[in-house]
Amino acid sequence: MIKINSLLPKIFKRGLKETMLNNNTGTDIGEILGGTKSSESSETLKQCSEIFKTYMDDTQYSKINKIQNSEVLIKIANAISICKPDSIFINTGSKEDKQFVRDLAIKNGEESPLLINDHTIHFDLEKEQGRIIDRTYYITDPGDHVNTLANQMDRGKATQEIKENLSGIMGNMTMVIGFYIRGPIGAFGSNPALEITSSAYVAHSADILYRNIFSVFNKEVTRANHFFTNIHSQGLNRPEDLPNARVFMDRGHQTTYSFNCTYAGNTLLLKKGNHRFAVDKAVYGNRGKELSEHMFITGIKGPGNRVTWCAGAAPSGCGKTTTAMTGDLFVGDDLAQMWLESNGDIQSINPECGIFGILENVNSEGDPLLIDVLRHPGSEVIFSNVLIDDKKTPYWDGSLEKQPEKGFNFHGEWENGMTDNNGIEIPISHPNARCTVASTALKNYSEDAENEKGVTTKIFTYSGRDSDTMPPVWAAKNPFHGVSIGACIVSKATATEVGATGVKRAPFANAPFIPGALSDYITAQFEFFGNKLIPENKKPVLAGLNYFLTHKARGGTSEELLGEKKDVKVWLSWLERYAHNEVKYIKTPVGNIPAYNDLKDLFKTIINKEYPLELYNKQFSLYLDNITARIEMQITAYTKEQGDFEKLFDILKEQKQGLLKLKKEFGSIVTPDQL
């Protein structure tokens, strides 16, 4: 008989929404379509048990009997009743279970072996090479407040779409059920989660990117007082089904539903789907003391071999993995959970234990540690949407390696110079081609990544693809001004989102993953970084990074970058010393910029490179009209948003006035020496 954990509070049944979002929760769609209602009664558990016996063999049934929480069992039972798989596999995270999932991915044709042992290739559909933002929805109830930058669908219509598409979708398929945690076991910011999928590729990816905690799942759900649920099926995986692909997020019941898609950003819902729920938890459940961010976490060594931990936000495709790998000690490259300790320290953990990294322009010059993993045996790697030659070796754009003349890629059979139906040349790999690899494979991996106490984080950076406005690095004069840097990120659209083009606002590089009102999220940022628990000597350094500045933006004609990828290590090293009051800086209305002599010394000692004064002046001169126009754009945009942005407006207006004063004195371009 399946046991009940009677210690769980009743509010657990309804998820976080009753306690956090101040809205009534609509009926759980899983309960409506699956038929098993939320209850701890013996009759309900008997109903779950009968469903498990019907679909599971004795081995899998013996595994599920080790899960004691009634709500977890009900979620699983309803997913089974809706999807009706041919068979079920419970992935306990054992060596044997993980191997079963790997073998199933190859057996199903979702992955194929490559030349190097334990390296495989996966291809998504040609028209699904990124997040399907136009078909991603929050499920809403009357009175819900949803971020204006997101799509929403009312519960009734969403229920109907889920019913029409998920019902019976796993016929002739194996449902794989994994029990994971987003973060180190026992950490304050870690969230347990179920991943239920018919895709062995998705299950395989989850085993690399997340911690399978089947043996302690009961304990962690009790500790966290909640769990996330993710239900996915690729269906028949046909191009004609993509218009009907959907990703639904039910905030009230912390459940995501995804169907008719395979790209990991749409299907590995532990990642960005659950990140959205974690944002809700931080903004509405623990405001001012917790954050859930789209940030890397890396340790930077300073004088005396000290380590200063840095977290940084950047939209997908804007160099976050490269920046993370630039650090001396790697914890994470994409997501961060952080909280405030009673002593004023900010602690950070990575929800993931691997990287799902973009491959374009990954090469031995800028990413030597990652290249070492990708080109040598000893680590498990899943490549996606790259080119495979006849020797089963993967290739991608920007690798700086000799490329083959033909092979097979995301488009199909490929030859150099091929064009599509519109006459556009087909690249050797998709711009959003990826690699999936465990963090432990990296030579700069830090064991602190599994520390349940997290790492004490001092520096927070914000960046995007900004070709013509801001300098490579600048530090906010105080945390409030730092929050405004995050609120004003602007970035060129990347291949991570299907159909996205042009330049757009990307607040905190987190906007696609903020479920509630943007004003609530920004208020939470101000309250966190401005919390009175943080003493003066522990105030964090918030800064901007921009390594996409071009020659053309500074008087030249080339669109080439004004600098190199490896320069990032210098910008981070300067911030490390700035955080310890060991470098000089120049005050500007938008923040403090480095003095030339400090950068000159750092370039030589950190990356053994000369740094001429001419380049410094190009990179750090303020082009006042550009910056002022950017501020005006942000004020206009936020004025259209609902909610209170007065603190942000006050900061931006203060900066604008300072810039106009400089223009009156020096003209439109101000050099560092004039400041």
N, C-alpha and C positions, 0 to 999 in steps of 0.2 A: 504493500500500500504506500502511495506517495505521501510523505509527511508534509505537515503544514508548519511554517515558521510563524507561530502565534505572537511573536514579539513585535512584528512589524506594525507600525501605527496605521490606523484606518485611512489617514489622508494619503498614504502611499498609493492607494488604489487609483486615485484620480490624477496622479502625476503632480507636477509642480504648479499647474495653472491656477488651482484654487488658492494657493498660498502666495503666488508670485505675480500673476498677471491681472488679478482683480476682474476676471470675467467668468461667467458661467461656462462650464465645459460641456460641449455637445457630446452626444453618445459616441463611444469608441466605435469606429468603423469596423475594426476587427471583430468586435462583439456582434455587431449587426450582421455582418456577412458570414462570420464563422459559427455563430450560434451559441458559443459558450460565454455566459455572463460572468462578470467579475464577482467573485464570492469565495469565501473560505469554507463553504459548506462541504460536507463529505460527498454530497450528491454531485457538486460541481467537479470535485477532484476525481470522482468515479467517471464522470463524463470525459475528462481529459485522459484518464487512463485508458478508456475504451478506444479513444481516437489513436493514442500511441500504439496500442496493441494491434490495431487494424493496419497501420502503415509501417510499423517497425518490426524487424526481426528480434530475436531474443537478445542478441548482443547489444543492439541500439537501445532496446527497451531497458536493459539493465543499466545503461549509462544514464538515461533520462531520469531513472528512479533516484539518482544521487542529487538531483536538483530538488530542493525542498520548498522553494518559495511559490506560493499558489499563483501569484500574479504573473510570474515568469512562465509557469506552466500553462496558464490560460492564454497568454500571448502566443506561445508556440502551438498550442492546440488549435487556436483559431487560424493561424497562418496555414497549418496543414489542411484544415477543413476548407479553406478558401482555394488554395493552390492545387490540392489533390495530387501530390507527387506520386511517382511510381514506386519510389523507395526513399528512405531517409538515412542520412549518415550523421551521427553526433560526433563532432570533432572535439576531442578532449584536449588537444594540444600535445598528445604523446607523439613520439617519433614515428610510430607506426601510423597514427591517424594523419599526421601531416604528409607522410609519404603517400597515403591513399588519395589525398586531395590532389597532390602533384600528378600522380598517375592518372587520375580521373580527368584532369585538365588536358592531358595529352590524348587520352582515349577519346574524349569528346571532340577533339580537334580545336579546342580553344587556345591551346599552346602547342608549339612544336620545339623539339630539342635543337640546340645550336651546337657549333663546333666544340665550345668549351663545356665541360661537364657541369651540370646544374644551371646552365644558362638556357633560357627559352625565349621564344618570340610569340607575341600575341598581336593580332590585328583587329582593330575596331572597324565598323562599317565606314566607308569613305566619307559619308555625310554625318558621321558622329565621332568627330575627332576632338571634341571638347565638351564643356558643360553646355547642356541644352537649356540656356537661361530662358528662352521663350516658351518652354514647356515645363518649367519648374514653378510650383505653386505652394503657397502656404494655404492650408485649410482653415477657413475662418468661420466664426460664429458671430451673431449680432453683437455689436459693441467692441469687437476686436480692433486693435490698432496695429496696422502692419506698415512697415517701412515703405515709403512711397516709391522707392527704387526697385521694389519687388512685385511679383505677380501674386494674386490671391484668387481663391475659388471658394464659394460657400460650401458648407459641409454636405448639403444634399446633393449638389451636382458632382462634387468630388467623390462621394460615396458611389454614385451611379457609374462614374468612369472607372473607378477601381473595381467595382463589381463586374463590369463588362470586359475588363482586360485581365484581371488577375484570376478570376474564377476558372479553375481547372487548367491554368496555364502551365503547370508543371507535369502534366501527363507525359509518360515515357521519360521522365527526368528524375534525377536524384536530388532531393532537397538536402543541402548541407547546412547544419546548424552549428554555429560557433559561439563561444562564450568569452567575451573579451573585456578588457578595461582600457579606457583612454587615459593612460598615465601610469606611473608606478603604483604597485599595489600598496594600499594604505594611505596614499597621499591625499591631502585635503581637497585638491582640485581634480582628482581622478574620478571618472564616471564609468561605471560598468555598462555594458551594452551587448545586445544580441545581434548577430548578423545571420540572417536567414536568406539563403539564395539557392538558385538552381544552377548558377554559374560556378564551375570549379575554378575558373580563372579568378573570379572575385574572391572566393574562399581562400585560394592560394595567396592572393595579394594581401588579404587580411592577416594571414599567418605570418607574413613578412613584416607588415607595417604596424601590427598591434599585438598586445600581449594576451595570449590565450590563457584564461585563468579558470578553466572549468573546475579545477579542484577546490578553489576558494570563492567561487562565484556567489554562493549563498552568503558567505561572510561579507563580501564586498558590497552586495546589494543592501544588506542590513546596515553597514557602516554609512554608505552614501545616502540611504533612505530613498533611492530611486534607481531606475535603469532606463536605458534607451532601447528601442526595438527597431530593427531595420529589416524590411521584407522586399526582396528583389527577384525578378525573373527576366532573363533576356528574351523569353518567348522563343519564336522561331528564328530570331536574329536575321531578319530580311530587310533590305532597304525600303521595301514598300510599307513596312510597319513603323518606320521612324516618325511619320507624321502623328502617329498615335502613341509615341513614347511619352512618358510622363514621369516626373519626380514630384511626389507630394510630401509635405511635411505637416504633421498634425502636432502642433505645439502643446495642445492641451493634454494629449496622451503620449507625448514624447515618442511618436512612432513615425517612421518614414516608409513610403511605398514607392517602388520604382519598377517600371516594366518596359519591355521592348527596346532596351538599350544595353550597351556593354561597356562603354568608356568608363573608367574607374571613377572619374569625378561625378558621374551620374548614378553609379551602381554600388561602389564601395561606400555605403552610406555612413559607416563609422567615421568617415572623414568629414566632408563639408556638411552633410546632413546633420550629423550629431554636433558638429561645431556650432550650428545655429541654435540647437537646444542649450548648449553650454553658454552661449552668449545670453540667452534668456535667463538662465540660472544666475549669471553674474549681475546682469542689469536689474533684474526684478527680485531676485532672491537674496542677494548679498551685496547690494549696491554700496560702493565706497570701500569695500574690502576685498573684492574679487574682480578679475577681468578674464575674458576669454578672447584671445587675439590671434590674428593671422600673422604670426611673427616667428622668425627663427630665434634660436637661443645658442649663443656661442661664447666661449671664454677667451679673453684676450690677455696675453701675458705682457706685463709691464716691467719696469726696472726691479731688480731683485727677485725676478721670477714670480712676482705676485700675479694673481689671476683676477681680472675684473670681468664680471659676466654682463653680457649685452644681449638684448632682445630687439628685434627689428622687424618692422612691417613693410611689406612691398606687395603690390598686386601680383598674381600668378604671372609668370613669364617675364618678370622684371628683375631677375638676378638674386632672388632670396636665397636659393641654394648655394650659389657661388659665394655670396657674402657670408653665409653660415660656415662654409668650408674654409673661408679665409681665416677664421679664428683658429686659435691654437688648440682649443678643446671643444669638440662638437657635442651638442645635446640634441638639437633639432633644426630643421630647415623650413618648417611651414606653419606650425601651430604652437600656441603657448597658452597654458593655464597659469594664472598668477594670483597670488593672494598676499594680503598684508598681515604680518605677524604683529603680536602685541608690542614688540620692541621697536616697531617701525621699519623692519626689514621687508623688502618686497621679494617674495620667493616665486620661482618659476619652474614649471615642469613641461615636458613635451608629451602631449597626449599619445604621440606615436613612438615607435621604436625602429622606424625605418624611414626611407625617403622615396617619394614618388616624384622623381626629378625630371625636369625638362632637359632634353639632350642637345638641342640646337646650340651650337657654339661651345659645347663642353669639349675641352681639348687639354692637351698636356701642358700648355703654357699657363692657362688660367685655372685649370682644375686638376692638377696632377694627382691628388689623392683619390678623387673619384675615378679618373681614368685608370688608375692602377687596379681598382676593383673591377672595372668593366672589361679590361683587356687581359686579365690573368685569372687562372683557375683558383678555387679556394672559397668562393662565395656564391651564394644563390642570387641570380639576377633574372628578372623578367623584363625583356625589352618590349616596347610596343610601338608600332607604326613607323619603324625604321626600315631601311632596305637590307635584304638578306641576299648575299651573293651565292654562287653555286657551291661554295665551300661551307655554307651555313655560318658566315661571319657577318655581324651587323655593322652597318655604316649609317652615318647621319651628317647633316649639314653642319659645317663649322668645326669639324673634328680636326682639321689641319692634317689629315691623313690622305694618302692617295686613294681616290675613290674608284670603284669599279665602273665599267661602262654599261653594265646591265645587271639586272637582278629582279627581285620581287619586293614590292613595297605596298604601302597603304592603297595605292591605286590599282595594283595588280602587277602584271608583267611590265617591267620598266626598262627603258634604254635612255642613255644620256641624250638630252635634246628633245625628248618627247613633249608634246603639248596636249592640253585637254581640249574639249569641244569648243572652248572659247579662244583657243590659240595661245593660252597661257602655259608657259613651260612648267612641267611637273617637277618639283624638287626631288632630290634623292630620298628625303625623308620628310614627314609632315612637320611643320613648325612646332607642333605640340607633341612630338614623339617623346616617349618617356622611358625611364628605367626605374624599376622597383628593386630596392636592395635594403638589407638590414643595416642599421646604424653601426652595429658591432663590426661590420666589415671594414669600416673606415679607420685609417691609421690614427686620425686625431679624435677618435671616439673617446668620450669621457664616461667613466663609470658613474659619475654623478648623475647621469641620465636616468639611472634607476634609484636614485636617492629619494625616498618618500618625503623628505623635508624640502626638496627642490634645491635650486641654486639661488643665492642672494644676488639679485640683479640690480645694477647701478645705472646702466645706460639703456636708453630706448630710442631707436631710430625710426624714421619714416621716409620712404622713398617711392618714386614712381618713374615712368619713362618721360622725363622732362628734358627736352632737347634744347631749350632756349631761355630759361628763366633763372633758376636758382644755381648757386655755386655748388661745388662737390660736397661740402660739408659745412654745417653751421649749427651752433648750439643755442637753444632757447635761453633767454635770460632768466626764466623761472619756469616751474612746471606748468603753470597755466598757459604761458605762451607756447610751451611745448605741445600741449593738447591742441592748440590751434594749428601747429604744423601737421599733426595727424589728420585734423579735420579738413585740411586744404590740399591733400595729395591730389595731384592731377597726373593722369597717365595715358599714354597711347594704348589703344586697344590691342590685345594680343590674341594669339591663336587658341588660348585656353577657353575662350567662349565662342561657340558656334555663331557665326554671323555678325560678331561685334566688329565695328570699324571706327576710325577717327579717334579724337582725343576726348577724354571724358573725366569727370570728377570720380575720385576713388577714396572717399573718406576712410582714413585709417587702414586702407587696403582691405577693409573688412565689410564694406557696404553690401555686397551680395549675400552676406551671411548674418546680417543684422535683422532679426525678425520684426522687432517692435519699432516704435517711432524713433527716428534718428535723434530727435531732441533728448529722449530718455537715455540713449546710448552715450551721447556727448556729455550729458549731465553726470552720468556714471564715471566717465573719464575724469572730469574735473574733480569729482568727489574722491576718487581713488588717489590720483596724484597730488591732490591738495589736502589729503587727510591729515588732521592734526596729530595723529599718532606718529607721523614721520617727523623726527627731530631735524633741526637745521643741518646737522652734520651727516644726515642720511638722505637728504633730498636727492631724488634721482636727476640725472642729466637726460633731458629730452632733446633730440637733435634731428636735423634733416640730412639726408644723403642724396646725392644726385650724380651718378656716373654715366649719364646719357647726354651730357652737354656736348654739342657738336662744334666743329671749327666754324661752320657757317653762321652759327649763332653769335660768334665772337669776332666777326669781321672777315672770316675766310670764305671759301667757296665750297669746301668739301663737307659732305654729310658724315664723314668719319668722326668717331668720338674724339673729344679733346682730352686725351689721356688713354690709359690702358686698364683692362680688367683688373690686373694685379695691383693697381693703385689703391683699390679698396682697402687693402691691409693697412696702408698708411692712414687713410681717413679714420679707420677704427682705432688705430694706435694713437692718433692725435686725441680722439675722444677719451681713450683710456687715461691718458695723461691729464687731459682737461678735467676729468672727474676727480683727479687727485691734486688739482691745483698746481700742476707742474709745467704748464706751458702758458705763454702769453696769448692774448687774443685782442681782436679789434671789435669794438662795439658798433653795431649797426641797428637801424630800427627793426629789422626782422630777426636779429639774433647776433651772436658773437662768432666771428670768423677767425681762422688761424692767422698768426703772424708768420711772415715768410721764413725767417731763420729757423723756426721750429720745424716747419715742414721740410725745409731743405735738409736738415739733419736727419729727420725721420726717413725720408726717401732713401738716403744713403745707408743708414744703419738697418732699416727694416727690409728693403728690397734691393739694396745696392744699385740705386738708380740716381742719376743726376736730375735735379729739378730746377730748371732755369727760372729766373725772375720773370722773364717775358711770359712763360706759361702760367705762372702764379697770377700775374696781373690779368691775363685773359680769363682764368677760371674764377677769380674772386672779385673782379670788378662787379659793381652792382648796376645792372641795366634797369634803371628806375622805372621806365615806362612799362616794361614787361612785368615787373613785380607788382606795380600799382594796378595794372589791368587784371592781373591774376587775383588780387585782393578784391577788386570790384566785382569780378565774376563770382567769387565765392559769396560775397555779401548778397548779391542778387539771387543766387541759387538758394541760399539758406533762408532768405526772406520768403520764398515760396513754400518752404516746408512748414508743417504744423508744429507748434510747440515753442518753447522758450530758448532762444539762442542769444540772449542779451550779453552774457559773459563773453561769448565768442565774438559778437559784433564789436564790443568795446575794445577787445584786443586788436582786431583787424583795423578798426578805425584809428586806433593809436599808432599802429604801424604805418598806415597810409599817410597820416599827418607827418610822421617823421620822414618818410620818403619824399613827400612834397617839399618839405623844408630843405632837404639835401639838394633836390633838383633846383630849387631857387638859388642855392649857393654855388653849385658846381655844374649844373646842366644834367643831361639825361643819363650820362655814364659817369660813375664815381669809382675811382681807383682806390685800392686799399690804402695807399700812402696819403690820399686826401682825407681819409678818415682818421 
